[in-house]
Amino acid sequence: MIVTRLPKYACRSCEGGIIQVPAPAHVIPGGMPTEGTIAHVLVSKYADHLPLYRQAQIYSRQGIDLDRSTLAAWVRYIYDFGDSWEHKLEIGQITVPVPGNLYPRLTDIAGRCPPEDVGGFPGYEEFLEAMADPKHPEHAHLKEWYGGTFDPKTTPTDELRFEVLRLARRLKPKKAVN
């Protein structure tokens, strides 16, 4: 079990007087699995060729009730349920780890995800049209809502690489204490 303690701080000059550190983001929005659990499921499926129904049986023997459909949802899941955006997590290639390298590693990025709550495909098309045209009546409003400019072809490469590096550091095996 992982326990996350989120400290609260008193702040006389802050609105409300008390602030709390935000909870860490989940790998799957609204989900409970940790990065390690999802990595284990993916490696078991793609590297060890262990089908999801067998993984569900193994978890069940350990007292963890995980349906095969739940595991499948972790491998391919939909975020922002009302808009039905679907992501597919893929393992590109499994290689022998290089000593000294951190894993997982982000090797390739294609495109940029639509913002959450943009309104599905029709809303995203309208969003792109408005963001591309400074004279569009909704341009200023959507730019403020999104928090800046948006280019669907420009990926937030540095931000994503940093997040994966942060994950790799958290998953880095600890040195054994003799």
LOROBA-599566 format. One record per residue: residue in one letter; x, y, z of N, C-alpha, C in turn; residue number from 1. Coordinates in Angstrom, 2 decimals, decimal comma, always signed. Each point is the difference from the previous one (the first is absolute). Layout:
<nodes>
resn/neast/nnorth/nup/caeast/canorth/caup/ceast/cnorth/cup/resi
a/X/Y/Z/X/Y/Z/X/Y/Z/NUM
...
</nodes>
This chain:
<nodes>
resn/neast/nnorth/nup/caeast/canorth/caup/ceast/cnorth/cup/resi
m/+0,84/-1,17/+0,00/-0,84/+1,17/+0,00/+0,89/+1,23/+0,00/1
i/-0,35/+0,97/-0,82/+0,71/+1,26/-0,06/-0,85/+1,05/+0,70/2
v/+0,60/+0,67/+0,98/-0,70/+1,05/+0,72/+0,61/+1,33/-0,43/3
t/-0,83/+0,90/-0,48/+0,46/+1,32/-0,40/-0,52/+1,00/+1,01/4
r/+0,91/+0,67/+0,67/-0,38/+1,03/+0,96/+0,13/+1,35/-0,67/5
l/-1,07/+0,77/+0,05/-0,03/+1,31/-0,63/-0,05/+1,06/+1,10/6
p/+1,12/+0,69/+0,22/+0,03/+0,98/+1,09/-0,90/+1,20/-0,27/7
k/-0,51/+0,56/+1,10/-0,78/+1,23/-0,08/+0,84/+1,10/+0,66/8
y/-0,09/+1,20/-0,57/+0,77/+1,12/+0,52/-0,94/+1,16/+0,30/9
a/+0,26/+0,67/+1,13/-0,75/+1,21/+0,33/+0,69/+1,17/-0,68/10
c/-0,81/+0,87/-0,59/+0,54/+1,14/-0,74/-0,89/+1,20/+0,27/11
r/+0,52/+0,97/+0,72/-0,81/+1,16/+0,37/-0,35/+0,87/-1,20/12
s/+0,88/+0,05/-1,00/-0,26/+0,87/-1,15/-0,74/-0,73/-1,13/13
c/-0,22/-1,30/+0,15/-0,68/-0,76/-1,05/-1,51/+0,06/+0,19/14
e/-0,71/-0,09/-1,12/-1,45/-0,04/+0,06/-0,42/-1,33/+0,63/15
g/-0,81/+0,03/+1,01/-0,44/-1,21/+0,67/+0,85/-0,33/+1,22/16
g/+1,22/+0,48/+0,06/+0,84/-0,20/+1,17/+0,78/-1,30/+0,07/17
i/-0,49/-1,04/-0,63/+0,68/-1,30/+0,05/+0,16/-0,50/-1,43/18
i/+1,21/-0,46/-0,31/+0,23/-0,58/-1,32/+0,51/-1,43/+0,18/19
q/-0,25/-0,84/-0,98/+0,44/-1,39/+0,07/+0,69/-0,36/-1,31/20
v/+1,06/-0,77/+0,12/+0,72/-0,48/-1,17/-0,97/-0,85/-0,81/21
p/-0,07/+0,22/-1,34/-0,93/-0,81/-0,81/+0,42/-1,47/-0,05/22
a/-0,98/-0,87/-0,12/+0,28/-1,43/-0,11/+0,73/-0,29/-1,30/23
p/+0,88/-1,00/-0,01/+0,69/-0,34/-1,25/-1,00/-0,48/-1,04/24
a/+0,31/+0,31/-1,25/-0,89/-0,41/-1,09/+0,02/-1,51/-0,16/25
h/-1,13/-0,55/-0,41/-0,08/-1,43/-0,27/+0,41/-0,25/-1,44/26
v/+0,57/-1,17/-0,24/+0,38/-0,37/-1,35/-1,24/-0,03/-0,89/27
i/-1,06/-0,57/+0,49/-1,28/-0,02/-0,71/-0,93/+0,92/+0,79/28
p/-0,44/+1,11/-0,60/-0,85/+0,93/+0,73/-1,18/-0,71/+0,66/29
g/-0,16/+0,23/+1,29/-1,09/-0,62/+0,75/+0,28/-1,44/+0,40/30
g/+1,15/-0,52/-0,37/+0,33/-1,39/+0,29/+0,87/-0,13/+1,24/31
m/+0,12/-1,22/+0,49/+0,78/-0,26/+1,20/+1,36/-0,67/-0,26/32
p/+0,23/-0,59/-1,17/+1,26/-0,72/-0,16/+1,20/+0,93/-0,01/33
t/+1,10/-0,48/+0,58/+1,24/+0,76/-0,01/+0,74/-0,28/-1,30/34
e/+1,05/+0,77/-0,23/+0,82/-0,20/-1,19/+0,58/-1,41/-0,02/35
g/+0,40/-0,47/+1,18/+0,60/-1,33/+0,10/-0,98/-1,11/-0,35/36
t/-1,25/+0,15/+0,44/-1,01/-1,01/-0,31/-0,26/-0,06/-1,50/37
i/-0,15/+1,15/-0,63/-0,25/+0,02/-1,44/+1,21/-0,52/-0,75/38
a/+1,20/+0,37/+0,44/+1,21/-0,52/-0,65/+0,04/-1,51/+0,11/39
h/-0,37/-0,55/+1,17/+0,00/-1,45/+0,20/-0,99/-0,68/-0,95/40
v/-1,20/+0,56/-0,12/-1,01/-0,57/-0,89/+0,49/+0,03/-1,45/41
l/+0,57/+1,13/-0,42/+0,47/+0,12/-1,38/+1,16/-0,94/-0,30/42
v/+0,96/-0,08/+0,92/+1,14/-0,89/-0,21/-0,46/-1,45/+0,00/43
s/-0,91/-0,35/+0,92/-0,52/-1,37/+0,03/-0,71/-0,35/-1,30/44
k/-0,75/+0,97/-0,54/-0,75/-0,26/-1,23/+0,90/-0,06/-1,23/45
y/+0,87/+0,99/-0,15/+0,75/+0,11/-1,24/+1,37/-0,69/+0,04/46
a/+0,67/-0,02/+1,13/+1,32/-0,63/+0,06/-0,11/-1,47/+0,38/47
d/-0,88/-0,29/+0,96/-0,13/-1,38/+0,49/-1,14/-0,75/-0,68/48
h/-0,74/+0,69/-0,87/-1,11/-0,60/-0,76/-1,04/-0,65/+0,92/49
l/-0,29/+0,66/+1,11/-0,98/-0,49/+0,96/-1,33/+0,71/-0,26/50
p/-1,00/-0,73/-0,50/-1,28/+0,65/-0,32/-0,64/+0,65/+1,22/51
l/-0,83/+0,99/-0,26/-0,63/+0,74/+1,10/-0,88/-0,89/+0,87/52
y/-0,69/-0,98/-0,58/-0,85/-0,86/+0,83/+0,85/-0,81/+0,98/53
r/+1,22/-0,39/-0,42/+0,89/-0,73/+0,91/+0,53/+0,93/+1,09/54
q/+0,30/+1,22/-0,37/+0,44/+0,98/+1,00/-1,10/+0,23/+1,03/55
a/-1,25/+0,10/-0,46/-1,13/+0,19/+0,92/-0,10/-1,17/+0,96/56
q/+0,24/-1,23/-0,49/-0,03/-1,19/+0,87/+1,13/+0,06/+1,03/57
i/+1,18/+0,42/-0,42/+1,14/+0,11/+0,91/-0,30/+1,03/+1,09/58
y/-0,51/+1,17/-0,40/-0,35/+1,02/+1,00/-1,07/-0,53/+0,95/59
s/-0,96/-0,74/-0,53/-1,08/-0,56/+0,82/+0,55/-0,94/+1,07/60
r/+0,97/-0,83/-0,36/+0,61/-0,91/+0,99/+0,71/+0,77/+1,10/61
q/+0,42/+1,23/-0,31/+0,67/+0,84/+0,99/-0,98/+0,87/+0,78/62
g/-1,31/-0,24/-0,26/-1,03/+0,74/+0,73/-0,32/+1,35/-0,60/63
i/+0,45/+0,25/-1,23/-0,27/+1,27/-0,67/-1,01/-0,25/-1,11/64
d/-1,18/+0,57/+0,13/-1,06/-0,23/-0,97/+0,12/+1,01/-1,15/65
l/+0,66/-0,42/-1,07/+0,16/+0,83/-1,20/-0,59/-0,76/-1,18/66
d/-1,05/+0,52/-0,54/-0,63/-0,63/-1,16/+0,87/+0,19/-1,23/67
r/-0,09/-0,93/-0,94/+0,76/+0,10/-1,24/-0,34/+1,29/-0,74/68
s/-1,24/+0,43/+0,06/-0,39/+1,23/-0,69/+0,70/+1,22/+0,61/69
t/+0,25/-0,05/+1,31/+0,73/+1,09/+0,64/+1,43/+0,04/-0,50/70
l/+0,63/-1,17/-0,07/+1,37/-0,07/-0,50/+0,05/+0,48/-1,45/71
a/-0,99/-0,40/-0,79/-0,05/+0,43/-1,40/-0,17/+1,51/-0,09/72
a/-0,76/+0,56/+0,92/-0,20/+1,45/+0,01/+1,30/+0,72/+0,33/73
w/+0,88/-0,64/+0,78/+1,29/+0,62/+0,30/+0,92/-0,04/-1,21/74
v/-0,15/-1,02/-0,82/+0,83/-0,11/-1,19/-0,52/+0,94/-1,09/75
r/-1,31/+0,09/-0,10/-0,63/+0,92/-0,95/-1,15/+0,65/+0,75/76
y/+0,14/+1,29/+0,26/-1,01/+0,64/+0,83/-0,53/+1,27/-0,65/77
i/-1,16/+0,41/+0,47/-0,63/+1,22/-0,48/+0,08/+1,02/+1,12/78
y/+0,48/+1,19/-0,35/+0,00/+1,06/+1,00/-1,03/+1,04/-0,41/79
d/-0,39/+0,83/+0,93/-1,03/+1,00/-0,22/-1,24/-0,68/-0,59/80
f/-0,60/-0,87/+0,81/-1,04/-0,91/-0,46/-1,09/+0,64/-0,83/81
g/-0,42/+1,22/+0,30/-1,06/+0,62/-0,78/+0,42/+0,29/-1,43/82
d/+1,30/+0,23/-0,22/+0,49/+0,33/-1,34/+0,50/-1,21/-0,77/83
s/+0,19/-1,13/+0,68/+0,40/-1,27/-0,62/+1,34/+0,03/-0,73/84
w/+0,98/+0,65/+0,57/+1,35/-0,07/-0,56/+0,61/-1,31/+0,44/85
e/+0,64/-0,68/-0,90/+0,56/-1,32/+0,31/+1,51/+0,01/-0,22/86
h/+0,74/-0,56/+0,95/+1,45/-0,12/-0,11/+0,36/-1,48/-0,03/87
k/+0,99/-0,32/-0,74/+0,50/-1,37/-0,02/+1,45/+0,04/+0,44/88
l/+0,30/-0,71/+1,08/+1,37/-0,09/+0,49/+0,68/-1,15/-0,72/89
e/+1,13/+0,28/-0,62/+0,69/-1,03/-0,75/+1,44/-0,14/+0,46/90
i/+0,46/-1,22/+0,02/+1,41/-0,28/+0,23/+0,62/-0,12/-1,38/91
g/+0,91/+0,90/-0,33/+0,60/-0,01/-1,33/+0,99/-1,13/-0,18/92
q/+0,89/-0,15/+0,93/+1,03/-1,02/-0,12/+0,51/-0,32/+1,40/93
i/+0,24/-1,26/+0,25/+0,56/-0,41/+1,28/+1,44/-0,40/-0,24/94
t/+0,90/+0,67/+0,67/+1,42/-0,25/-0,18/+0,63/-0,31/+1,34/95
v/+1,24/-0,45/-0,05/+0,76/-0,26/+1,22/+0,35/+1,35/+0,62/96
p/-0,25/+0,19/+1,29/+0,30/+1,28/+0,63/+1,50/+0,31/-0,05/97
v/+0,29/+1,26/-0,23/+1,39/+0,46/+0,01/+0,32/+0,45/+1,41/98
p/+1,04/-0,58/+0,63/+0,35/+0,41/+1,36/+0,24/+1,51/+0,07/99
g/-0,58/+0,61/+1,02/+0,15/+1,44/+0,20/-1,13/+0,82/-0,59/100
n/-0,76/-0,56/-0,95/-1,14/+0,72/-0,57/-1,21/-0,16/+0,91/101
l/-0,83/+1,02/+0,01/-1,24/-0,06/+0,76/-1,12/-0,46/-0,92/102
y/-0,93/-0,77/+0,56/-1,14/-0,50/-0,77/-1,28/+0,23/+0,78/103
p/-1,13/+0,26/-0,65/-0,25/+0,03/-1,43/+0,63/+1,22/-0,64/104
r/+0,09/-0,05/-1,35/+0,56/+1,10/-0,78/-1,00/+0,39/-1,06/105
l/-0,09/+1,29/-0,24/-0,85/+0,52/-1,06/+0,87/+0,15/-1,24/106
t/-0,32/-0,77/-1,04/+0,84/+0,02/-1,20/-0,64/+0,73/-1,17/107
d/-1,32/+0,12/-0,02/-0,65/+0,64/-1,13/-1,34/+0,59/+0,44/108
i/-0,34/+1,12/-0,62/-1,26/+0,68/+0,31/-0,63/+0,40/-1,32/109
a/-1,28/-0,23/-0,14/-0,72/+0,39/-1,21/-1,23/+0,81/+0,37/110
g/-0,05/+1,24/-0,42/-1,18/+0,83/+0,20/-0,19/+0,46/+1,43/111
r/-1,12/+0,62/+0,21/-0,33/+0,55/+1,31/-1,43/-0,39/+0,33/112
c/-0,24/-0,34/+1,24/-1,35/-0,37/+0,43/-0,91/+1,23/-0,01/113
p/-1,27/-0,21/-0,30/-0,96/+1,10/+0,11/-0,16/+0,38/+1,47/114
p/-0,32/+1,25/+0,29/-0,24/+0,36/+1,39/-1,23/-0,72/+0,54/115
e/+0,01/-0,28/+1,30/-1,17/-0,64/+0,61/-1,18/+0,96/-0,03/116
d/-1,19/-0,58/-0,07/-1,26/+0,74/+0,01/-0,15/+0,95/-1,19/117
v/+0,62/-0,35/-1,13/-0,10/+0,86/-1,18/-1,28/-0,28/-0,79/118
g/-0,66/-1,11/+0,28/-1,27/-0,29/-0,65/+0,06/-1,05/-1,09/119
g/+0,88/-0,98/+0,15/+0,09/-1,08/-0,99/+0,54/+0,50/-1,32/120
f/-0,21/-0,80/-1,06/+0,53/+0,36/-1,32/-0,55/+1,32/-0,51/121
p/-1,33/+0,24/+0,06/-0,52/+1,27/-0,52/+0,55/+1,20/+0,78/122
g/+0,06/-0,13/+1,32/+0,52/+1,09/+0,82/+1,47/+0,25/-0,26/123
y/+0,76/-1,07/-0,23/+1,43/+0,13/-0,27/+0,22/+0,71/-1,34/124
e/-0,80/-0,34/-1,01/+0,12/+0,68/-1,29/-0,29/+1,49/+0,14/125
e/-1,05/+0,33/+0,76/-0,32/+1,42/+0,24/+1,11/+0,68/+0,79/126
f/+0,54/-0,71/+0,99/+1,10/+0,53/+0,81/+1,21/+0,31/-0,89/127
l/+0,39/-0,94/-0,87/+1,15/+0,21/-0,89/-0,23/+1,19/-0,93/128
e/-1,21/+0,08/-0,55/-0,33/+1,10/-0,90/+0,11/+1,35/+0,72/129
a/-0,55/+0,08/+1,20/+0,03/+1,26/+0,76/+1,41/+0,35/+0,46/130
m/+0,78/-0,99/+0,41/+1,36/+0,27/+0,49/+0,93/+0,42/-1,14/131
a/-0,26/-0,46/-1,22/+0,84/+0,33/-1,14/-0,30/+1,38/-0,57/132
d/-1,15/+0,57/+0,34/-0,42/+1,28/-0,59/-0,22/+1,03/+1,11/133
p/+0,97/+0,93/+0,17/-0,15/+1,03/+1,04/-1,25/+0,87/-0,15/134
k/-0,59/+0,03/-1,19/-1,20/+0,81/-0,22/-1,28/-0,78/+0,27/135
h/+0,12/-1,28/+0,29/-1,18/-0,83/+0,29/-0,66/+0,53/+1,28/136
p/-1,34/+0,06/+0,04/-0,68/+0,55/+1,19/+0,30/-0,74/+1,31/137
e/+0,36/-1,28/-0,07/+0,27/-0,78/+1,21/+1,49/-0,10/+0,33/138
h/+0,86/+0,60/-0,84/+1,45/-0,15/+0,15/+0,49/+0,40/+1,40/139
a/-0,31/+1,21/+0,41/+0,50/+0,50/+1,29/-0,52/-0,84/+1,17/140
h/-1,28/-0,33/-0,06/-0,60/-0,81/+1,07/+0,66/-1,37/+0,10/141
l/+0,17/-0,68/-1,15/+0,59/-1,34/+0,02/+1,49/+0,04/+0,36/142
k/+0,68/+1,04/-0,43/+1,42/+0,14/+0,36/+0,15/+0,16/+1,51/143
e/-0,87/+0,77/+0,60/+0,01/+0,16/+1,45/-0,39/-1,31/+0,69/144
w/-1,04/-0,68/-0,51/-0,45/-1,27/+0,57/+1,11/-1,04/-0,03/145
y/+0,69/-0,08/-1,14/+1,07/-0,99/-0,13/+1,26/+0,40/+0,77/146
g/+0,23/+1,30/+0,12/+1,17/+0,47/+0,71/+1,15/+0,38/-0,91/147
g/-0,30/+0,35/-1,25/+1,04/+0,40/-0,94/-0,31/-0,48/-1,39/148
t/+1,01/+0,03/-0,85/-0,18/-0,45/-1,38/+0,01/-1,51/-0,07/149
f/-0,52/-0,53/-1,10/-0,08/-1,45/-0,18/+0,31/-0,32/-1,46/150
d/+1,01/-0,85/-0,20/+0,34/-0,48/-1,34/-0,05/-1,53/+0,05/151
p/-0,95/-0,63/-0,72/-0,14/-1,45/+0,09/+1,21/-0,77/-0,54/152
k/+0,84/+0,67/-0,79/+1,17/-0,68/-0,57/+1,22/+0,10/+0,90/153
t/-0,02/+0,93/+0,94/+1,14/+0,20/+0,90/-0,25/-0,77/+1,28/154
t/+0,83/-0,99/+0,24/-0,16/-0,80/+1,23/+0,77/+0,67/+1,13/155
p/-0,49/-0,12/+1,22/+0,73/+0,53/+1,15/+1,15/-0,95/+0,37/156
t/+0,96/-0,15/-0,91/+1,06/-1,00/+0,11/+0,76/+0,10/+1,31/157
d/+0,49/+1,20/+0,34/+0,80/+0,14/+1,22/-0,82/-0,37/+1,24/158
e/-1,24/+0,46/+0,05/-0,88/-0,30/+1,14/-0,24/-1,50/+0,12/159
l/-0,28/-0,67/-1,12/-0,26/-1,44/+0,03/+1,26/-0,79/+0,37/160
r/+1,14/+0,39/-0,56/+1,26/-0,69/+0,34/+0,31/+0,16/+1,48/161
f/-0,27/+1,19/+0,54/+0,23/+0,24/+1,42/-0,90/-0,90/+0,85/162
e/-1,27/-0,12/-0,37/-0,94/-0,84/+0,75/+0,43/-1,47/-0,03/163
v/+0,45/-0,48/-1,17/+0,45/-1,39/-0,09/+1,28/-0,20/+0,80/164
l/+0,90/+0,99/-0,03/+1,23/-0,09/+0,80/-0,33/-0,03/+1,48/165
r/-0,97/+0,82/+0,41/-0,44/-0,01/+1,40/-0,54/-1,37/+0,39/166
l/-0,79/-0,60/-0,88/-0,54/-1,34/+0,23/+1,15/-1,01/+0,08/167
a/+0,96/+0,08/-0,90/+1,13/-0,93/-0,01/+0,80/+0,10/+1,29/168
r/+0,17/+1,19/+0,51/+0,73/+0,17/+1,26/-0,76/-0,63/+1,17/169
r/-1,35/+0,13/-0,03/-0,80/-0,62/+1,06/+0,05/-1,51/-0,07/170
l/+0,09/-0,56/-1,22/-0,01/-1,45/-0,18/+1,40/-0,61/+0,07/171
k/+1,02/+0,84/+0,09/+1,38/-0,49/+0,01/+0,19/-0,96/+1,19/172
p/+0,54/-1,19/-0,28/+0,21/-0,97/+1,09/+0,90/+0,60/+1,09/173
k/-0,37/-0,25/+1,23/+0,80/+0,47/+1,14/+1,18/-0,95/+0,20/174
k/+1,11/+0,58/+0,42/+1,18/-0,84/+0,27/-0,26/-0,81/+1,25/175
a/+0,40/-1,26/-0,07/-0,19/-0,92/+1,13/+0,92/+0,39/+1,14/176
v/-0,51/-0,07/+1,21/+0,78/+0,28/+1,19/+0,47/-1,32/+0,58/177
n/+1,31/-0,16/+0,11/+0,55/-1,26/+0,53/+0,08/+0,00/+1,49/178
</nodes>
